[in-house]
Amino acid sequence: MNSELCFKTAVELTGLIRDHTISVVEVMAAHLAQIERINLKVNALCTLLPEQALEQAAAADERLARGEIPGPLYGLPIAIKDVVETKDIRTTFGSPIYKDFIPERDALVVERLKAAGAIVIGKTNVPEFGAGSHTFNPVFGATRNPYDLGRSCGGSSGGGAVSVACGMTPIADGSDLGGSVRNPPSFNNVVGLRPCPGRIPRYPNPQPWNTLPVLGPMGRTVRDVALMLSAMAGPDARDPLTLNEAPRLFAEPLDFDFKGARIAWSRNLGEFPVEPAVVEALESALPTFSDLGCEVEEAHPDFSGAGEIFQVLRAEGFALGHAEHLEKHRDLLKDTVIWNTEEGLKLRAIDVARAQARRAQLFYRVHEFFQDYDFLLLPVSQVVPFPIETDWVREINGVEMETYIDWMMSCSLITLTEHPAISVPAGFTPEGLPVGLQIVGPFRREIDVLRLAYAFEQATRVGEKRPEIAV
């Protein structure tokens, strides 16, 4: 019964709570039991507060009995990514430097999730400082893929994606710079959305004009992700990039007729190698779009030089974010964080300025592309989940990866465009490893991306397959 309850969608659970069919305490107890049964196997939740969670669940039931109008996420357990500050809950960033850090305030996104009725039960595991698409750190160790415990769960929102995949929480927050809210969903057969910069405001934020990193929702279904986005999005004056549109649209039905929609499919944007198993799984799913009435053809924008642009701008952010860590705690940093920070410290002003100018030209090329096509489809990840002992992928199809982030350019290049992108379950390899499809939509049209992902999800039902260890 507990497992059955834990795999109900967020939309279903909030409905059952609202009409008093089930209590918040029952929902919380079921998820805590699932955590006790599963988390030791996967190590997705790195900090857990079960007693506090049950107390807050009981208080939520009392408020509901008094006639309080429930928010969109009312009574849902959620664990917050361990790079996001949570008041009075340890936030380590996956680093020994912060292993005992307890923030005095919540980040804005946590405030919003709580205001929507979600109950924070703890934190989800991350790579050190969220660096890299493989979740391991010296504080809590590695998070395992529930479909194969010997494989990576991706990163950096790996703990959250695994928690959702295993029914330990119905939804999870994530953040995404080079693919961190897309790669883990792809590796774990769940859904993750990278919205446009400013859609979900960020505060506090030491780099508020940096548009590479964004926050995003994850869930087992597209509707759950849209519901969560409706609670996370909306303007806030403390974020200079914030968008003023009200987020109510994301909570509305996602049904849409895509007959005649123009869709481009690209195996690799002409820029990077992709493992054959990924391409095979995705190309097997492509006929679904034709069945939906879409017109599908192979095409992609010109992404030439985009990898270099991303490396420069990422390194700039690392220099600002970690120069002090490098100076004071070099012995406590992993080698990839050291490398990326030092690469940033080498940059000249003209290097950054040229990268921004070239990024502008890329944006214009992508804008022109979306005058001819409504959506772009491509792989989320260039590889299938790899052995957990591998710190980062060194080669794909015989092509050497020069840096620890080269194997995720399938996401990183999309980051540069500022267009919304979603990872939706699309298939499995013959070995039973999940493969996600990345759907990219027009600038600031997250709702279009959600609608197409929902149509694909309903037609394929791939996301309904659960990891055997969790059911």
C-alpha positions as CSV (number, residue, x, y, z in Angstrom):
1,M,0.0,0.0,0.0
2,N,2.8,2.4,0.9
3,S,4.5,1.8,-2.4
4,E,1.3,2.2,-4.3
5,L,0.7,5.6,-2.6
6,C,4.2,6.7,-3.2
7,F,3.9,6.3,-6.9
8,K,0.8,8.3,-7.3
9,T,1.4,11.5,-9.1
10,A,1.7,14.9,-7.3
11,V,-1.5,15.9,-9.1
12,E,-3.3,12.9,-7.7
13,L,-1.9,13.2,-4.2
14,T,-2.8,16.9,-3.8
15,G,-6.3,16.1,-5.1
16,L,-6.7,13.3,-2.5
17,I,-5.5,15.6,0.2
18,R,-7.8,18.4,-0.8
19,D,-11.0,16.3,-0.7
20,H,-9.9,14.7,2.6
21,T,-9.7,11.2,1.1
22,I,-6.2,10.9,2.6
23,S,-4.4,12.9,5.2
24,V,-1.1,14.7,4.9
25,V,0.2,12.5,7.7
26,E,-0.6,9.3,5.8
27,V,1.1,10.7,2.7
28,M,4.2,11.7,4.7
29,A,4.3,8.4,6.6
30,A,4.2,6.4,3.4
31,H,7.0,8.3,1.8
32,L,9.2,8.1,4.9
33,A,8.6,4.3,4.9
34,Q,9.7,4.2,1.3
35,I,12.8,6.2,2.1
36,E,13.7,3.9,5.0
37,R,13.3,0.9,2.6
38,I,15.1,2.3,-0.4
39,N,17.5,5.2,0.4
40,L,20.3,3.0,1.8
41,K,20.4,1.3,-1.6
42,V,20.7,4.5,-3.7
43,N,21.9,7.2,-1.3
44,A,19.7,9.9,-2.9
45,L,18.8,11.8,0.3
46,C,21.8,13.0,2.2
47,T,20.0,14.8,5.1
48,L,16.7,13.7,6.5
49,L,14.4,15.1,9.2
50,P,11.6,12.5,9.6
51,E,10.3,13.7,13.0
52,Q,10.1,17.3,11.9
53,A,8.4,16.2,8.7
54,L,5.7,14.3,10.5
55,E,5.1,17.2,12.9
56,Q,4.6,19.6,10.0
57,A,2.3,17.1,8.3
58,A,0.1,16.9,11.3
59,A,0.0,20.7,11.5
60,A,-0.9,20.8,7.8
61,D,-3.9,18.4,8.5
62,E,-5.0,20.7,11.3
63,R,-4.9,23.7,9.1
64,L,-6.9,21.9,6.4
65,A,-9.5,20.9,9.0
66,R,-9.9,24.5,10.0
67,G,-10.7,25.4,6.4
68,E,-7.4,26.7,5.1
69,I,-7.3,26.9,1.3
70,P,-4.5,24.6,0.2
71,G,-1.8,25.7,-2.1
72,P,-0.9,23.8,-5.3
73,L,1.7,21.5,-3.6
74,Y,-0.2,21.1,-0.3
75,G,1.1,18.2,1.8
76,L,3.7,17.0,-0.7
77,P,7.0,15.8,0.8
78,I,10.0,17.4,-0.9
79,A,13.8,17.3,-0.4
80,I,15.8,20.3,-1.5
81,K,18.9,20.0,-3.7
82,D,22.0,20.3,-1.4
83,V,23.3,23.4,-3.2
84,V,20.2,25.4,-2.3
85,E,20.1,27.1,1.1
86,T,17.5,25.9,3.6
87,K,16.9,27.6,6.9
88,D,18.1,25.5,9.9
89,I,18.8,22.5,7.6
90,R,22.4,21.6,6.8
91,T,23.4,22.6,3.3
92,T,26.8,21.2,2.3
93,F,27.1,21.9,-1.4
94,G,28.7,18.4,-1.4
95,S,31.9,20.0,-0.1
96,P,33.9,19.3,3.1
97,I,34.3,23.1,3.3
98,Y,30.6,23.3,4.1
99,K,29.9,20.0,5.8
100,D,28.6,21.7,8.9
101,F,27.0,24.8,7.4
102,I,23.5,25.5,8.5
103,P,21.9,28.5,6.7
104,E,19.9,31.2,8.6
105,R,17.4,31.7,5.8
106,D,15.7,29.9,3.0
107,A,16.5,30.6,-0.6
108,L,13.6,32.2,-2.4
109,V,12.6,29.0,-4.3
110,V,12.4,27.2,-1.0
111,E,10.1,29.9,0.4
112,R,7.9,29.5,-2.6
113,L,7.7,25.7,-2.4
114,K,6.8,26.0,1.3
115,A,4.2,28.7,0.6
116,A,2.6,26.4,-2.0
117,G,2.2,23.8,0.8
118,A,5.2,21.5,0.2
119,I,6.9,20.1,3.3
120,V,10.7,20.0,3.3
121,I,11.9,16.7,4.7
122,G,15.6,17.0,4.0
123,K,18.2,17.5,1.2
124,T,19.2,15.6,-2.0
125,N,22.7,14.6,-2.9
126,V,24.8,16.5,-5.4
127,P,28.3,16.5,-6.9
128,E,30.8,18.8,-5.2
129,F,29.5,22.3,-5.8
130,G,27.2,20.9,-8.4
131,A,30.1,20.5,-10.7
132,G,29.7,17.7,-13.3
133,S,26.9,15.4,-14.4
134,H,27.8,12.5,-12.0
135,T,26.6,12.7,-8.4
136,F,29.3,11.9,-5.9
137,N,31.2,13.9,-3.2
138,P,33.5,13.3,-0.3
139,V,30.8,14.2,2.3
140,F,28.1,11.7,1.4
141,G,29.5,9.5,-1.3
142,A,27.8,8.6,-4.6
143,T,24.2,8.3,-5.5
144,R,23.3,5.2,-7.5
145,N,21.1,4.6,-10.4
146,P,18.0,2.7,-9.3
147,Y,17.7,0.9,-12.7
148,D,21.3,-0.5,-12.2
149,L,23.0,0.2,-8.8
150,G,26.4,-0.1,-10.5
151,R,25.7,2.9,-12.7
152,S,25.7,6.7,-12.4
153,C,22.4,8.5,-11.8
154,G,23.8,11.6,-13.6
155,G,24.0,15.0,-12.1
156,S,24.1,17.5,-10.7
157,S,20.5,17.1,-9.6
158,G,21.1,13.4,-9.3
159,G,19.8,12.9,-5.7
160,G,16.5,14.6,-6.6
161,A,15.9,12.6,-9.8
162,V,16.6,9.3,-8.0
163,S,14.3,10.3,-5.1
164,V,11.5,10.9,-7.6
165,A,12.2,7.8,-9.6
166,C,12.1,5.6,-6.4
167,G,8.9,7.1,-5.0
168,M,10.7,8.7,-2.0
169,T,9.3,12.1,-3.0
170,P,6.8,12.9,-5.7
171,I,8.7,16.0,-7.0
172,A,12.1,17.5,-6.6
173,D,13.8,20.8,-7.3
174,G,16.9,21.0,-9.5
175,S,19.3,23.5,-11.0
176,D,20.8,23.5,-14.4
177,L,23.9,25.1,-15.9
178,G,25.1,22.5,-18.4
179,G,22.3,20.0,-18.1
180,S,21.8,19.3,-14.4
181,V,18.0,19.2,-14.5
182,R,17.9,17.3,-17.8
183,N,20.7,14.6,-17.6
184,P,19.5,13.1,-14.2
185,P,15.9,12.7,-15.4
186,S,17.2,11.1,-18.6
187,F,19.3,8.6,-16.6
188,N,16.4,7.8,-14.2
189,N,13.3,7.8,-16.4
190,V,11.7,10.9,-15.0
191,V,10.9,14.4,-16.3
192,G,13.0,17.5,-15.8
193,L,12.5,21.0,-17.2
194,R,15.1,23.7,-17.8
195,P,13.1,26.9,-18.1
196,C,14.3,30.2,-19.6
197,P,16.4,32.5,-17.4
198,G,14.1,34.6,-15.2
199,R,11.2,32.2,-15.3
200,I,12.0,31.0,-11.8
201,P,13.6,33.9,-9.9
202,R,16.8,33.3,-7.9
203,Y,17.7,34.9,-4.6
204,P,20.1,35.1,-3.0
205,N,22.3,35.0,-6.1
206,P,25.9,36.3,-6.3
207,Q,25.8,36.4,-10.1
208,P,22.3,37.6,-10.9
209,W,23.1,38.6,-14.5
210,N,24.6,35.2,-15.4
211,T,22.0,33.5,-17.5
212,L,23.7,30.1,-17.8
213,P,22.4,28.7,-14.4
214,V,18.6,28.4,-13.8
215,L,16.4,26.5,-11.4
216,G,13.9,23.9,-12.6
217,P,11.4,21.2,-11.5
218,M,11.5,17.4,-11.7
219,G,8.7,14.9,-11.4
220,R,7.5,11.5,-12.7
221,T,5.1,13.1,-15.1
222,V,4.9,16.2,-17.3
223,R,1.8,17.4,-15.4
224,D,3.6,17.2,-12.1
225,V,6.5,19.2,-13.5
226,A,4.1,21.8,-14.8
227,L,2.3,22.0,-11.5
228,M,5.6,22.5,-9.6
229,L,6.6,25.2,-12.1
230,S,3.4,27.0,-11.4
231,A,4.5,27.3,-7.7
232,M,8.2,28.1,-8.5
233,A,7.7,30.7,-11.3
234,G,6.5,34.3,-11.1
235,P,8.2,37.7,-10.7
236,D,10.3,38.9,-7.9
237,A,12.0,42.3,-7.8
238,R,15.2,40.9,-6.3
239,D,16.0,39.0,-9.5
240,P,16.9,41.5,-12.3
241,L,16.1,38.9,-15.0
242,T,12.7,38.0,-13.5
243,L,9.8,37.6,-16.0
244,N,6.6,39.4,-15.1
245,E,4.2,36.8,-16.5
246,A,1.9,35.1,-14.0
247,P,2.6,31.4,-13.7
248,R,-1.1,30.3,-13.6
249,L,-0.9,29.0,-17.2
250,F,1.4,26.1,-16.1
251,A,-1.3,24.7,-13.8
252,E,-3.9,24.5,-16.6
253,P,-4.5,21.3,-18.7
254,L,-1.8,20.5,-21.2
255,D,-3.9,18.9,-23.9
256,F,-3.1,20.3,-27.3
257,D,-3.5,19.4,-31.0
258,F,-0.1,19.2,-32.7
259,K,-1.4,18.4,-36.1
260,G,0.9,20.2,-38.6
261,A,3.6,21.1,-36.1
262,R,7.0,21.4,-37.7
263,I,9.6,19.4,-35.8
264,A,13.3,19.1,-36.4
265,W,15.3,16.1,-35.2
266,S,19.0,16.1,-34.8
267,R,21.2,13.3,-33.6
268,N,24.1,15.5,-32.5
269,L,23.6,19.2,-33.7
270,G,26.5,18.4,-36.0
271,E,28.9,18.9,-33.1
272,F,29.4,15.9,-30.8
273,P,29.5,12.1,-30.8
274,V,26.5,10.1,-29.4
275,E,26.5,6.4,-28.3
276,P,24.6,4.3,-30.8
277,A,22.3,2.9,-28.0
278,V,21.1,6.4,-27.3
279,V,20.4,7.2,-31.0
280,E,18.6,3.8,-31.5
281,A,16.3,4.3,-28.6
282,L,15.4,7.9,-29.7
283,E,14.9,7.1,-33.3
284,S,12.6,4.3,-32.3
285,A,10.4,6.9,-30.5
286,L,10.3,9.4,-33.4
287,P,7.3,7.9,-35.2
288,T,5.2,8.9,-32.2
289,F,5.4,12.5,-33.4
290,S,4.2,11.6,-36.8
291,D,1.4,9.7,-35.2
292,L,0.5,13.0,-33.4
293,G,0.2,14.7,-36.7
294,C,3.6,16.5,-36.7
295,E,5.9,16.9,-39.6
296,V,9.3,15.6,-38.7
297,E,12.6,16.1,-40.6
298,E,16.3,16.2,-39.8
299,A,17.6,19.7,-39.2
300,H,19.4,21.8,-36.6
301,P,20.7,25.3,-36.2
302,D,24.3,26.2,-36.8
303,F,26.1,25.6,-33.5
304,S,29.6,26.0,-34.7
305,G,31.9,27.3,-32.0
306,A,29.3,26.9,-29.3
307,G,31.4,24.5,-27.2
308,E,34.2,27.0,-26.9
309,I,31.7,29.8,-25.9
310,F,30.2,27.6,-23.2
311,Q,33.6,26.6,-21.8
312,V,34.7,30.3,-21.5
313,L,31.5,31.5,-19.9
314,R,31.3,28.5,-17.5
315,A,35.0,29.1,-16.5
316,E,34.2,32.8,-15.8
317,G,31.4,31.8,-13.4
318,F,33.7,29.3,-11.7
319,A,36.4,31.9,-11.2
320,L,34.0,34.2,-9.5
321,G,32.3,31.5,-7.5
322,H,35.4,29.5,-6.3
323,A,38.5,31.7,-6.4
324,E,38.3,32.2,-2.7
325,H,37.8,28.5,-2.1
326,L,40.8,27.8,-4.3
327,E,43.0,30.2,-2.3
328,K,41.9,29.0,1.2
329,H,40.9,25.4,0.7
330,R,42.6,24.0,-2.4
331,D,43.3,20.7,-0.6
332,L,39.5,20.2,0.0
333,L,38.5,20.8,-3.7
334,K,38.2,18.0,-6.3
335,D,40.4,18.3,-9.3
336,T,37.7,19.3,-11.8
337,V,36.6,22.3,-9.7
338,I,40.2,23.3,-9.4
339,W,40.7,23.0,-13.1
340,N,37.5,24.9,-14.0
341,T,38.3,27.7,-11.6
342,E,41.9,28.1,-12.8
343,E,40.7,28.2,-16.4
344,G,38.5,31.1,-15.4
345,L,41.3,32.9,-13.7
346,K,43.3,32.7,-16.9
347,L,40.7,34.5,-18.9
348,R,41.2,38.1,-20.2
349,A,38.4,40.6,-20.4
350,I,38.5,40.3,-24.2
351,D,38.1,36.5,-24.0
352,V,34.8,36.9,-22.1
353,A,33.6,39.8,-24.3
354,R,34.2,37.8,-27.5
355,A,32.4,34.8,-26.1
356,Q,29.4,36.9,-25.3
357,A,29.4,38.4,-28.8
358,R,29.6,35.0,-30.4
359,R,26.8,33.8,-28.1
360,A,24.7,36.7,-29.4
361,Q,25.2,35.5,-33.0
362,L,24.3,31.9,-31.9
363,F,21.1,33.2,-30.3
364,Y,20.1,35.0,-33.6
365,R,20.8,31.9,-35.6
366,V,18.6,29.8,-33.3
367,H,15.9,32.5,-33.4
368,E,15.9,32.2,-37.2
369,F,15.7,28.4,-37.0
370,F,12.6,28.7,-34.9
371,Q,10.9,30.7,-37.6
372,D,10.9,27.5,-39.7
373,Y,10.4,24.9,-37.0
374,D,8.2,24.8,-33.9
375,F,10.4,22.4,-31.9
376,L,13.9,20.8,-31.9
377,L,14.4,17.2,-30.8
378,L,17.8,15.8,-29.8
379,P,19.4,13.5,-27.2
380,V,19.5,14.7,-23.6
381,S,22.7,12.7,-22.9
382,Q,25.4,11.6,-25.3
383,V,25.9,8.3,-23.4
384,V,23.8,5.8,-21.4
385,P,24.3,5.7,-17.6
386,F,28.0,4.7,-17.1
387,P,29.7,2.7,-14.3
388,I,29.5,4.5,-11.0
389,E,33.3,4.3,-10.5
390,T,33.9,6.5,-13.6
391,D,34.4,10.1,-12.4
392,W,33.6,11.4,-15.9
393,V,33.3,10.1,-19.4
394,R,36.6,10.0,-21.2
395,E,35.6,9.0,-24.7
396,I,32.5,8.4,-26.9
397,N,32.6,6.3,-30.0
398,G,36.4,6.6,-30.0
399,V,36.4,10.4,-29.7
400,E,38.3,11.7,-26.7
401,M,36.6,14.0,-24.3
402,E,39.1,16.7,-23.4
403,T,37.3,18.0,-20.3
404,Y,34.9,16.7,-17.7
405,I,32.0,18.4,-19.3
406,D,32.5,17.6,-22.9
407,W,30.3,14.6,-22.8
408,M,27.3,16.7,-21.9
409,M,27.5,19.2,-24.8
410,S,24.1,17.9,-26.0
411,C,22.7,19.9,-23.1
412,S,25.3,22.6,-22.6
413,L,24.9,24.0,-26.2
414,I,21.2,24.3,-25.6
415,T,21.9,26.2,-22.4
416,L,23.6,28.9,-24.4
417,T,20.5,29.6,-26.5
418,E,18.3,30.4,-23.4
419,H,15.5,28.4,-25.0
420,P,13.4,26.1,-22.7
421,A,14.2,22.4,-22.9
422,I,12.7,19.4,-21.2
423,S,13.9,15.8,-20.7
424,V,11.1,13.3,-21.1
425,P,11.4,9.5,-20.9
426,A,11.7,8.0,-24.4
427,G,12.9,4.5,-24.2
428,F,15.4,1.9,-22.7
429,T,18.5,0.2,-24.0
430,P,18.5,-3.6,-24.4
431,E,20.2,-3.7,-21.0
432,G,17.3,-1.8,-19.4
433,L,18.9,1.6,-19.0
434,P,16.7,4.7,-19.4
435,V,17.1,7.1,-22.3
436,G,15.5,10.6,-22.3
437,L,14.5,12.8,-25.2
438,Q,15.3,16.5,-25.1
439,I,12.5,18.8,-26.5
440,V,13.6,22.4,-27.1
441,G,11.0,25.0,-27.8
442,P,10.7,28.7,-28.8
443,F,12.2,31.4,-26.6
444,R,10.2,31.8,-23.4
445,R,7.6,29.3,-24.5
446,E,7.9,26.7,-21.7
447,I,4.2,26.0,-22.0
448,D,4.6,24.8,-25.6
449,V,7.5,22.5,-24.5
450,L,5.4,21.1,-21.7
451,R,2.4,20.5,-24.0
452,L,4.4,18.6,-26.6
453,A,6.2,16.6,-23.9
454,Y,2.8,15.7,-22.4
455,A,1.4,14.5,-25.7
456,F,4.5,12.4,-26.3
457,E,4.3,11.0,-22.7
458,Q,0.7,10.1,-23.1
459,A,1.3,8.4,-26.4
460,T,4.3,6.3,-25.2
461,R,3.8,5.7,-21.5
462,V,7.6,5.0,-21.2
463,G,7.7,7.0,-17.9
464,E,5.4,4.5,-16.2
465,K,8.1,1.9,-15.9
466,R,9.5,1.9,-12.4
467,P,12.9,0.6,-11.0
468,E,12.4,-2.9,-9.6
469,I,14.1,-2.1,-6.3
470,A,11.4,0.6,-5.6
471,V,8.1,-1.2,-6.2
